[in-house]
């Protein structure tokens, strides 16, 4: 592994943190470019690399048909590329198919799932190759983990790419700068969406404690935990009603007197770990609408939020020195 950037004595280490890119092509490129744009020492990602849907584009002679964001689209060869880029901004995957293949996909959910995972692996692989190329010859490392929405089979691509500049950091204790370490857990508590990498509080606690047991000094460790602490400013989200749902139907927000009811989507195990170990900083994602900062004891925790589907990168620059956050800045662009 390439040597990390050792800072001159008294100089802070600058981390750029973001999460929940969900397959958005331009948003990932912005994350990668943040290394030079913000002049940081490390790029840290907090989970949820994969997109959420596959968009079939049906070829019919010299025309194409597709459905996106609730609208039907009729395309010709000249508009196809622009439409594909629009799909990629939203974080979705696309595939041009003929009418027969489209009918087969409509009859076979397993075929759709397999194609979706193939496209997800392809995009993640292309991202990792781009990162290796862009970061080559620099001291910057990109630390990546999956989140609750990421399929284990797709995350194998990340494990295989682990190397000098792209680091698969989940369940690892990594050195950030010779003074500070970082641990990573990408799981979340159960959600209404029944995502691939959910766990109960006991398992999340066990994963955190197992990593901390290998940390020389928790007070000089960054906790990169996908799920934010429960009952905090970082985990507020709409309460959803999952009762009486038909297959393929989405949960509905719970309303009282016409107003959306909010709830906590975080983890009690994460909150307890932050309060107990008092790390230098907590980095979290998962709840897109709860961007912000809070403190538990001496530990500041951050959730940059996410607007990935608009191609907007939400991030936070956290500067650490001597086991303390000396400055931070939320970014958007």
C-alpha positions in Angstrom: 0.0 0.0 0.0 1.2 3.5 -0.8 2.5 5.5 2.2 -0.1 7.8 3.6 0.6 11.5 3.6 2.6 12.3 6.8 1.8 15.9 7.8 4.4 18.3 9.1 4.3 18.6 12.9 1.4 20.9 13.9 -0.4 20.6 10.5 -3.9 19.1 10.4 -5.0 16.2 8.3 -7.9 17.1 6.0 -10.5 14.5 5.2 -13.3 14.9 2.6 -16.3 12.8 3.6 -19.4 11.9 1.6 -21.9 9.1 1.5 -25.0 7.8 -0.3 -24.0 8.4 -3.9 -26.3 5.5 -5.0 -24.8 4.9 -8.4 -24.9 8.6 -9.6 -22.1 8.9 -12.2 -21.4 12.6 -12.1 -21.7 12.7 -8.3 -19.0 10.0 -7.9 -16.7 12.0 -10.3 -17.2 15.0 -8.1 -16.3 13.0 -5.1 -13.1 11.8 -6.8 -12.3 15.3 -7.9 -12.7 16.7 -4.4 -9.2 15.4 -3.6 -7.6 18.1 -5.7 -10.4 20.7 -5.6 -10.4 20.9 -1.8 -6.7 19.9 -1.3 -7.5 17.1 1.1 -5.3 14.2 2.4 -8.0 11.5 2.2 -11.3 10.8 0.6 -13.6 8.8 2.9 -16.9 7.3 1.7 -19.6 6.3 4.1 -21.6 3.7 2.2 -24.3 3.1 -0.4 -22.4 2.9 -3.6 -25.1 1.1 -5.7 -28.0 2.6 -7.6 -31.5 1.6 -7.0 -33.1 0.6 -10.3 -32.5 -0.7 -13.8 -34.1 1.2 -16.7 -34.7 -1.0 -19.8 -34.5 1.0 -23.1 -36.6 -1.0 -25.7 -35.3 -0.8 -29.3 -38.1 -0.8 -31.8 -36.7 -0.3 -35.3 -34.9 3.0 -35.3 -36.8 4.3 -32.3 -36.4 3.6 -28.5 -38.9 3.6 -25.7 -38.2 3.9 -21.9 -39.9 4.8 -18.7 -38.2 7.1 -16.2 -39.4 9.2 -13.2 -43.0 8.3 -14.0 -42.9 9.4 -17.6 -42.7 7.5 -20.9 -39.9 8.6 -23.2 -39.9 8.2 -27.0 -36.3 8.5 -28.3 -34.4 8.5 -31.6 -30.7 7.7 -32.1 -29.9 11.4 -31.6 -31.5 11.7 -28.2 -30.6 8.2 -26.8 -27.2 9.3 -25.5 -28.6 12.3 -23.7 -31.3 10.1 -22.1 -28.7 7.6 -20.9 -26.7 10.4 -19.3 -29.9 11.5 -17.5 -30.4 7.9 -16.2 -26.8 7.9 -14.9 -27.3 11.3 -13.1 -30.2 9.8 -11.2 -28.0 6.8 -10.2 -30.0 4.2 -12.2 -28.5 1.7 -14.6 -29.7 1.3 -18.2 -29.6 -1.4 -20.8 -30.8 -1.3 -24.4 -32.9 -4.4 -25.1 -35.1 -5.7 -28.0 -38.8 -6.3 -27.5 -38.4 -10.1 -26.9 -35.8 -9.5 -24.1 -38.0 -6.8 -22.6 -40.9 -9.4 -22.4 -38.5 -11.9 -20.8 -37.5 -9.3 -18.2 -41.2 -8.6 -17.4 -41.8 -12.3 -16.7 -38.7 -13.1 -14.7 -37.8 -11.0 -11.7 -34.6 -13.1 -11.1 -33.4 -12.2 -14.6 -34.0 -8.5 -13.8 -32.1 -8.9 -10.5 -29.2 -10.6 -12.3 -29.0 -7.9 -15.0 -29.2 -5.2 -12.3 -26.3 -6.6 -10.4 -24.2 -7.1 -13.5 -24.7 -3.4 -14.4 -23.9 -2.4 -10.8 -20.7 -4.3 -10.9 -19.7 -2.8 -14.2 -20.3 0.7 -13.0 -18.5 0.2 -9.7 -15.6 -1.4 -11.5 -15.3 1.6 -13.9 -15.3 4.0 -10.9 -12.5 2.1 -9.2 -10.4 2.0 -12.3 -10.9 5.8 -12.7 -10.0 6.4 -9.1 -6.8 4.4 -9.5 -5.8 6.3 -12.6 -6.6 9.8 -11.1 -4.9 9.1 -7.7 -1.8 7.4 -9.1 1.3 9.4 -8.2 -0.5 11.2 -5.3 -0.4 10.5 -1.6 -4.2 10.6 -1.4 -6.1 7.4 -0.6 -9.8 6.8 -1.2 -11.4 4.8 1.6 -14.6 3.0 0.4 -17.3 0.9 2.1 -20.6 -0.4 1.2 -23.8 0.6 3.0 -27.1 -1.1 3.7 -28.2 -0.8 0.1 -25.2 -2.5 -1.4 -25.4 -6.1 -2.5 -22.6 -8.3 -1.0 -22.0 -9.8 -4.5 -21.4 -6.3 -6.0 -19.1 -5.3 -3.1 -16.8 -8.2 -4.1 -15.6 -5.8 -6.9 -14.5 -3.4 -4.2 -12.6 -6.1 -2.3 -10.8 -7.2 -5.4 -9.7 -3.6 -6.2 -8.2 -3.0 -2.7 -4.8 -1.6 -3.2 -2.5 1.4 -3.0 -5.0 4.2 -3.6 -8.4 2.5 -3.4 -8.9 1.0 0.0 -11.8 -1.3 1.0 -12.0 -0.2 4.6 -15.0 -2.0 6.1 -14.0 -4.0 9.3 -10.5 -2.8 8.9 -8.4 -0.5 11.1 -6.7 1.9 8.7 -4.0 4.4 9.3 -5.0 7.9 8.2 -1.8 9.9 8.9 0.6 8.1 11.3 -1.3 9.7 14.2 -5.0 8.8 13.6 -6.7 5.6 12.7 -10.2 4.9 11.3 -12.7 2.1 11.7 -15.7 1.4 9.4 -19.0 -0.4 9.6 -21.4 -0.1 6.7 -24.5 -1.8 8.1 -27.8 -0.1 9.1 -30.6 -1.0 11.4 -33.7 -2.5 9.7 -35.6 -0.3 7.2 -39.0 -0.4 5.5 -37.1 -1.1 2.3 -35.7 -4.5 3.4 -32.3 -3.7 2.0 -29.4 -6.2 1.7 -27.2 -5.2 4.6 -29.4 -4.6 7.5 -28.6 -5.9 11.0 -30.0 -5.7 14.5 -28.4 -3.5 17.2 -26.5 -6.4 18.7 -24.7 -7.2 15.5 -23.9 -3.6 14.8 -22.5 -3.2 18.3 -20.4 -6.4 17.9 -18.9 -5.2 14.6 -18.0 -1.8 16.1 -16.5 -3.3 19.3 -14.5 -5.9 17.3 -12.8 -3.1 15.3 -12.2 -0.9 18.3 -10.5 -3.7 20.1 -7.7 -3.4 17.5 -7.4 0.4 17.7 -4.4 1.7 19.7 -6.2 4.8 20.9 -9.9 5.3 20.3 -9.5 9.0 21.2 -7.4 9.3 18.0 -9.7 7.2 15.8 -12.3 8.3 13.3 -15.5 6.2 13.4 -16.9 5.9 9.8 -20.3 4.3 10.6 -22.9 4.4 7.9 -25.8 4.5 10.3 -26.0 7.7 12.3 -26.6 7.8 16.1 -30.3 7.2 17.1 -32.4 10.1 18.3 -30.0 12.8 17.0 -30.0 15.7 14.6 -28.5 13.3 12.1 -31.2 10.6 11.8 -34.5 12.4 11.4 -36.6 11.0 8.6 -40.3 10.6 7.6 -42.1 7.8 9.3 -43.4 5.3 6.8 -46.4 3.0 6.7 -45.7 -0.5 5.4 -49.0 -2.1 6.3 -51.2 -3.5 3.6 -48.6 -3.0 0.9 -49.0 -4.9 -2.4 -46.0 -6.4 -4.1 -43.9 -3.7 -5.7 -45.8 -0.9 -3.8 -43.7 1.7 -2.0 -44.3 2.6 1.7 -46.3 5.8 2.3 -45.4 8.6 4.7 -47.5 8.8 7.8 -49.5 12.0 8.1 -51.1 13.6 11.1 -53.4 16.6 10.5 -51.9 16.8 7.1 -48.3 17.0 8.3 -45.6 14.4 7.8 -44.7 12.5 11.0 -40.9 12.3 11.6 -39.0 9.5 13.3 -35.5 8.3 14.1 -33.7 6.1 11.6 -30.4 5.8 13.4 -28.7 3.2 15.6 -28.7 3.0 19.4 -25.5 0.9 19.1 -23.8 3.7 17.2 -24.9 6.3 19.7 -23.6 4.1 22.6 -20.2 3.5 20.8 -19.7 7.2 20.3 -20.6 8.0 23.9 -18.4 5.2 25.3 -15.2 5.5 23.2 -15.3 9.3 22.4 -13.5 9.0 19.1 -12.0 12.1 17.4 -15.0 12.2 15.0 -18.0 10.3 13.8 -18.8 10.2 10.1 -22.3 9.0 9.0 -24.7 8.9 6.1 -27.8 6.8 5.5 -30.4 9.5 6.3 -30.2 11.8 3.3 -32.5 14.5 4.6 -30.6 15.0 7.9 -27.5 16.8 7.0 -25.8 18.4 10.0 -23.5 18.2 12.9 -23.9 17.2 16.6 -21.7 16.4 19.6 -21.9 13.5 22.0 -19.5 14.4 24.8 -16.3 15.6 23.1 -17.0 13.8 19.8 -18.5 15.8 16.9 -20.4 13.7 14.4 -21.3 14.7 10.8 -23.9 13.7 8.2 -23.3 15.5 4.9 -26.7 14.5 3.6 -27.3 13.5 0.0 -28.8 15.0 -3.2 -27.2 12.4 -5.5 -30.2 12.1 -7.8 -29.7 15.7 -8.9 -26.0 15.1 -9.5 -25.1 17.3 -6.5 -22.4 16.2 -4.1 -22.9 17.0 -0.5 -19.8 16.6 1.6 -17.9 17.7 4.7 -14.3 18.6 5.1 -13.1 17.5 8.6 -9.6 18.6 9.7 -8.1 16.7 12.6 -4.9 17.2 14.6 -3.8 15.7 17.9 -6.9 13.7 18.4 -9.2 16.8 17.9 -11.3 18.2 15.2 -9.8 21.6 14.6 -12.1 22.7 11.8 -14.9 21.5 9.6 -16.8 22.8 6.6 -19.9 21.5 4.9 -19.8 21.6 1.1 -22.2 21.3 -1.8 -21.7 21.4 -5.5 
